[in-house]
Amino acid sequence: MVGVNVFTGILLSELNHSEYPLRFARYSPLFAPPLVVAGLTLMSFPSQFQDWTPWSERLLQWYYKLAPTNAELMRFWPTIGAQLLTFSIVMSPHLRRALSHRWLLWLGKISFPLYLLHGSFMRSILAWLLFSRQQITEIEDEGKKYMRYPLPGTATFLVVMPIFFVILFTATHFWAVKIEPYFGIITKTAEDIMFGKSERKYFAESRVTRELETNLSSWHAWPDWDSAVRCLDTVDV
């Protein structure tokens, strides 16, 4: 399903720079909300125990009927759901404005560092906060004995989780602001080496020209002229 995401992402990018989102903007309140609900539902498809709920069991049955033989069950429905959600955002100016809130933009900015760091932080800092004061004990379950830490109580979760999220989001913000720009410099240097500065400048100017044409043609879809100007300000080389 990786190839599906890649090619669908290319198509959605081209759609985003076309005139079709502007043409169908007036109809987006009719089709965008159902697509959002459908996309989020498909993205919630569990990776196991799909027969525990009726809706996931039904999707499991449809998977065996519709999916190609080499498709991955865990990725099939979430992949389709993610594309539906992205398509609804591309086609709906209302969703774009709603997702342009500064806090949501900040979450988008730190999303990749959050993806990189959350697993390591959960296995280290969160595990220490939850279980550092616990003693490992022997547990018997269905006739099998094994050693594990007892689950922390509700009060522990209520105290520990806010602390953990503060640590995690602080680290991801630091990564996005202080570390990630260096990778941008490395990428730019690699592009200059591979393509040469003149070729890179040509492609950058062509992209900016296309984005300006798209934004200028769709400025009246925004509620006021200031919003249209802010839209043009987003064009970056």
LOVEXTOR-51291 format. One line per 8 residues: their letters; for each residue x, y, z of C-alpha. Coordinates in nm, 3 decimals, always signed. Example, Ala and Ser with C-alpha at 12.3 -4.5 7.8 and 13.67 -1.06 7.14 Angstrom:
% LOVEXTOR-51291
as) +1.230,-0.450,+0.780 | +1.367,-0.106,+0.714
END
This chain:
% LOVEXTOR-51291
mvgvnvft) +0.000,+0.000,+0.000 | +0.304,+0.233,+0.009 | +0.286,+0.278,-0.367 | -0.081,+0.370,-0.343 | +0.003,+0.649,-0.096 | +0.283,+0.779,-0.315 | +0.084,+0.796,-0.638 | -0.233,+0.920,-0.469
gillseln) -0.027,+1.189,-0.298 | +0.106,+1.301,-0.637 | -0.247,+1.321,-0.776 | -0.373,+1.513,-0.472 | -0.084,+1.757,-0.505 | -0.172,+1.822,-0.867 | -0.538,+1.859,-0.771 | -0.443,+2.110,-0.502
hseyplrf) -0.276,+2.331,-0.766 | -0.562,+2.300,-1.015 | -0.881,+2.502,-1.049 | -1.111,+2.219,-0.940 | -1.108,+2.300,-0.565 | -1.228,+2.651,-0.653 | -1.494,+2.520,-0.890 | -1.642,+2.284,-0.632
arysplfa) -1.593,+2.510,-0.328 | -1.963,+2.595,-0.306 | -2.053,+2.226,-0.292 | -1.788,+2.127,-0.038 | -2.022,+2.164,+0.267 | -2.230,+1.884,+0.116 | -1.962,+1.625,+0.042 | -1.668,+1.719,+0.268
pplvvagl) -1.819,+1.631,+0.610 | -1.930,+1.278,+0.504 | -1.586,+1.218,+0.353 | -1.418,+1.332,+0.676 | -1.632,+1.097,+0.885 | -1.571,+0.809,+0.644 | -1.197,+0.877,+0.635 | -1.161,+0.894,+1.014
tlmsfpsq) -1.367,+0.575,+1.050 | -1.150,+0.383,+0.805 | -0.835,+0.518,+0.970 | -0.964,+0.378,+1.303 | -0.969,+0.023,+1.167 | -0.791,-0.185,+1.437 | -0.477,-0.383,+1.358 | -0.612,-0.685,+1.544
fqdwtpws) -0.931,-0.819,+1.704 | -1.135,-0.675,+1.417 | -1.426,-0.907,+1.502 | -1.484,-0.741,+1.840 | -1.706,-0.465,+1.696 | -1.968,-0.487,+1.419 | -1.829,-0.203,+1.205 | -1.472,-0.338,+1.198
erllqwyy) -1.597,-0.692,+1.139 | -1.795,-0.567,+0.838 | -1.486,-0.391,+0.703 | -1.292,-0.712,+0.755 | -1.544,-0.901,+0.541 | -1.528,-0.633,+0.270 | -1.149,-0.651,+0.280 | -1.151,-1.019,+0.185
klaptnae) -1.392,-0.941,-0.099 | -1.232,-0.624,-0.239 | -0.863,-0.618,-0.151 | -0.591,-0.747,-0.388 | -0.418,-1.068,-0.285 | -0.098,-0.888,-0.182 | -0.269,-0.615,+0.023 | -0.188,-0.571,+0.393
lmrfwpti) -0.490,-0.586,+0.619 | -0.353,-0.337,+0.874 | -0.281,-0.077,+0.603 | -0.567,-0.130,+0.357 | -0.854,+0.061,+0.519 | -0.639,+0.322,+0.702 | -0.469,+0.404,+0.370 | -0.801,+0.462,+0.195
gaqlltfs) -0.928,+0.663,+0.492 | -0.622,+0.889,+0.491 | -0.665,+0.962,+0.121 | -1.035,+1.041,+0.167 | -0.954,+1.277,+0.453 | -0.682,+1.452,+0.252 | -0.910,+1.482,-0.052 | -1.186,+1.642,+0.158
ivmsphlr) -0.940,+1.900,+0.295 | -0.805,+1.981,-0.052 | -1.156,+2.034,-0.187 | -1.300,+2.230,+0.108 | -1.197,+2.593,+0.180 | -1.393,+2.572,+0.507 | -1.178,+2.285,+0.633 | -0.865,+2.467,+0.523
ralshrwl) -0.961,+2.775,+0.722 | -1.053,+2.561,+1.024 | -0.717,+2.383,+1.008 | -0.530,+2.714,+0.975 | -0.566,+2.795,+1.345 | -0.226,+2.880,+1.491 | -0.232,+2.592,+1.741 | -0.314,+2.343,+1.469
lwlgkisf) -0.039,+2.489,+1.252 | +0.200,+2.442,+1.542 | +0.094,+2.078,+1.577 | +0.154,+2.033,+1.206 | +0.498,+2.189,+1.241 | +0.603,+1.946,+1.514 | +0.420,+1.643,+1.371 | +0.728,+1.485,+1.212
plyllhgs) +0.953,+1.534,+1.518 | +0.666,+1.397,+1.726 | +0.657,+1.090,+1.502 | +1.032,+1.045,+1.540 | +1.055,+1.093,+1.916 | +0.735,+0.963,+2.074 | +0.831,+0.592,+2.066 | +1.167,+0.645,+2.233
fmrsilaw) +1.018,+0.878,+2.492 | +0.738,+0.631,+2.574 | +0.985,+0.346,+2.623 | +1.218,+0.553,+2.838 | +1.074,+0.859,+3.014 | +0.711,+0.746,+3.030 | +0.804,+0.395,+3.140 | +1.025,+0.539,+3.414
llfsrqqi) +0.756,+0.781,+3.532 | +0.493,+0.505,+3.549 | +0.690,+0.211,+3.683 | +0.999,+0.346,+3.863 | +0.831,+0.301,+4.203 | +0.676,-0.035,+4.116 | +0.820,-0.374,+4.203 | +0.817,-0.644,+3.938
teiedegk) +0.595,-0.933,+4.044 | +0.492,-1.275,+3.917 | +0.154,-1.277,+3.738 | -0.050,-1.586,+3.653 | -0.292,-1.563,+3.361 | -0.473,-1.861,+3.205 | -0.237,-2.105,+3.368 | +0.077,-1.923,+3.252
kymryplp) +0.316,-1.745,+3.488 | +0.528,-1.450,+3.386 | +0.699,-1.149,+3.544 | +0.575,-0.795,+3.489 | +0.519,-0.463,+3.662 | +0.169,-0.410,+3.802 | -0.041,-0.148,+3.626 | -0.028,+0.198,+3.788
gtatflvv) -0.342,+0.336,+3.945 | -0.566,+0.606,+3.801 | -0.414,+0.876,+4.021 | -0.069,+0.795,+3.886 | -0.191,+0.831,+3.528 | -0.358,+1.165,+3.605 | -0.032,+1.301,+3.745 | +0.218,+1.139,+3.510
mpiffvil) +0.054,+1.188,+3.169 | +0.041,+1.572,+3.177 | +0.405,+1.579,+3.284 | +0.501,+1.340,+3.005 | +0.317,+1.539,+2.739 | +0.485,+1.862,+2.851 | +0.825,+1.693,+2.820 | +0.738,+1.534,+2.485
ftathfwa) +0.597,+1.848,+2.320 | +0.882,+2.061,+2.453 | +1.134,+1.821,+2.301 | +0.953,+1.806,+1.968 | +0.926,+2.186,+1.953 | +1.300,+2.215,+2.025 | +1.370,+1.960,+1.751 | +1.154,+2.147,+1.498
vkiepyfg) +1.308,+2.487,+1.578 | +1.673,+2.406,+1.655 | +1.760,+2.076,+1.485 | +1.538,+2.034,+1.180 | +1.669,+2.349,+1.002 | +2.012,+2.186,+0.981 | +1.860,+1.899,+0.783 | +1.709,+2.162,+0.550
iitktaed) +2.058,+2.303,+0.495 | +2.191,+1.953,+0.423 | +1.908,+1.891,+0.176 | +1.967,+2.224,-0.002 | +2.339,+2.151,-0.024 | +2.268,+1.808,-0.171 | +2.031,+1.962,-0.427 | +2.292,+2.218,-0.527
imfgkser) +2.550,+1.943,-0.571 | +2.320,+1.715,-0.770 | +2.144,+1.970,-0.993 | +2.358,+2.280,-0.979 | +2.239,+2.615,-0.850 | +2.114,+2.738,-1.188 | +1.886,+2.437,-1.245 | +1.759,+2.451,-0.889
kyfaesrv) +1.681,+2.823,-0.926 | +1.490,+2.756,-1.250 | +1.271,+2.487,-1.092 | +1.210,+2.703,-0.783 | +1.104,+3.003,-0.994 | +0.873,+2.783,-1.200 | +0.707,+2.647,-0.884 | +0.662,+2.995,-0.737
treletnl) +0.507,+3.115,-1.064 | +0.255,+2.830,-1.062 | +0.163,+2.890,-0.697 | +0.118,+3.263,-0.757 | -0.110,+3.196,-1.054 | -0.314,+2.949,-0.849 | -0.346,+3.181,-0.549 | -0.427,+3.486,-0.761
sswhawpd) -0.699,+3.297,-0.947 | -0.860,+3.182,-0.623 | -0.827,+3.491,-0.405 | -1.201,+3.562,-0.415 | -1.266,+3.227,-0.243 | -1.128,+3.384,+0.074 | -1.352,+3.594,+0.302 | -1.158,+3.917,+0.248
wdsavrcl) -0.862,+4.069,+0.066 | -0.633,+4.044,+0.371 | -0.685,+3.668,+0.375 | -0.597,+3.652,+0.006 | -0.276,+3.847,+0.073 | -0.188,+3.610,+0.357 | -0.247,+3.324,+0.113 | +0.007,+3.475,-0.127
dtvdv) +0.252,+3.522,+0.159 | +0.263,+3.144,+0.201 | +0.448,+3.106,-0.128 | +0.806,+3.021,-0.046 | +1.108,+2.927,-0.252
END
